[in-house]
């Protein structure tokens, strides 16, 4: 496998992993919806609910920050995947260009052979015509 292809595979693997982590973070944030259940008691004087709310808010803030970081990393990984795919395509284009040049050289050699054969045929024809 070419270096560009390996880089593209690695970039895609990183992106897949980040998307999985994002799903996990989103699930965790959804689980933290308990904030709604203890907010009223906490804000109306229930000390136990207040402690739970403070802990949930801190965890929610941490999970939200983590999710934002993962989303930023996903954007960067998307760019890396795109760059890697472009590198793979450029490598393919270069290979096609090399193959095309080989064919052009072969066709040029064949054309030279055909020119020589046509010249010989013309000379032989003129020789026959002149008799």
C-alpha positions in Angstrom: 0.0 0.0 0.0 1.3 3.4 -0.9 2.2 6.0 1.8 -0.7 8.2 0.7 -3.1 5.3 0.9 -1.9 4.3 4.3 -2.3 7.9 5.5 -5.9 8.0 4.1 -6.7 4.8 5.9 -5.2 6.0 9.1 -7.1 9.4 8.9 -10.4 7.6 8.2 -9.7 5.3 11.2 -9.1 8.4 13.5 -12.3 10.0 12.2 -14.3 6.9 12.8 -12.9 6.7 16.4 -13.8 10.3 17.0 -17.3 9.9 15.8 -17.7 7.0 18.1 -16.4 9.1 21.0 -18.8 11.9 20.0 -21.8 9.4 20.2 -20.6 8.3 23.7 -20.3 12.0 24.8 -23.8 12.8 23.5 -25.2 9.8 25.3 -23.5 10.9 28.5 -25.0 14.4 28.1 -28.4 12.9 27.6 -28.0 10.9 30.8 -27.2 14.1 32.7 -30.8 15.3 32.2 -31.3 14.6 35.9 -30.5 18.2 36.4 -34.1 19.0 35.5 -35.3 16.6 38.2 -33.3 18.1 41.1 -33.2 21.7 40.0 -36.5 22.8 41.7 -35.8 21.1 45.0 -32.2 22.4 45.0 -33.2 25.9 44.3 -35.9 25.9 46.9 -33.7 25.0 49.8 -33.2 21.2 49.7 -29.5 20.8 50.6 -29.1 17.3 49.3 -30.7 18.2 46.0 -28.4 21.3 45.9 -25.3 19.1 46.3 -26.5 16.8 43.6 -27.3 19.7 41.3 -23.9 21.2 41.8 -22.2 17.9 41.0 -24.4 17.3 37.9 -23.8 20.9 36.7 -20.1 20.4 37.0 -20.2 17.0 35.2 -22.5 18.5 32.5 -20.0 21.4 32.0 -17.1 18.9 31.7 -19.1 16.7 29.3 -20.1 19.7 27.2 -16.6 20.9 27.0 -15.4 17.4 26.0 -18.1 17.2 23.3 -17.0 20.6 21.9 -13.4 19.3 21.8 -14.4 16.1 20.1 -16.4 18.1 17.5 -13.4 20.3 16.8 -11.2 17.2 16.5 -13.7 15.7 14.1 -13.6 18.8 11.9 -9.8 18.6 11.9 -9.9 14.9 11.1 -12.4 15.5 8.3 -9.9 18.0 6.8 -7.1 15.4 7.2 -9.2 12.7 5.5 -9.9 15.1 2.6 -6.2 16.0 2.3 -5.2 12.3 2.4 -7.8 11.4 -0.2 -6.5 14.2 -2.5 -3.0 12.8 -2.0 -4.2 9.3 -3.0 -5.9 10.8 -6.1 -2.8 12.8 -7.0 -0.7 9.6 -6.6 -3.1 7.8 -9.0 -3.0 10.7 -11.4 0.8 10.5 -11.4 0.8 6.8 -12.0 -1.7 7.3 -14.9 0.6 10.0 -16.3 3.6 7.6 -16.2 1.6 4.9 -17.9 0.4 7.3 -20.5 4.0 8.4 -21.2 5.0 4.8 -21.7 2.2 4.4 -24.2 3.1 7.6 -26.0 6.7 6.3 -26.3 5.4 2.9 -27.6 3.2 4.7 -30.1 6.0 7.0 -31.3 8.2 3.9 -31.9 5.4 2.2 -33.7 4.8 5.3 -35.8 8.5 5.4 -36.7 8.3 1.7 -37.8 5.2 2.5 -39.8 6.8 5.4 -41.5 9.8 3.2 -42.4 7.5 0.5 -43.7 5.5 3.0 -45.7 8.7 4.5 -47.2 9.9 1.0 -48.2 6.5 0.3 -49.7 6.6 3.6 -51.6 10.1 2.8 -52.9 9.1 -0.7 -54.0 5.9 0.6 -55.6 7.8 3.3 -57.6 10.4 0.6 -58.6 7.6 -1.6 -59.9 5.9 1.4 -61.6 9.1 2.4 -63.4 9.5 -1.0 -65.1 
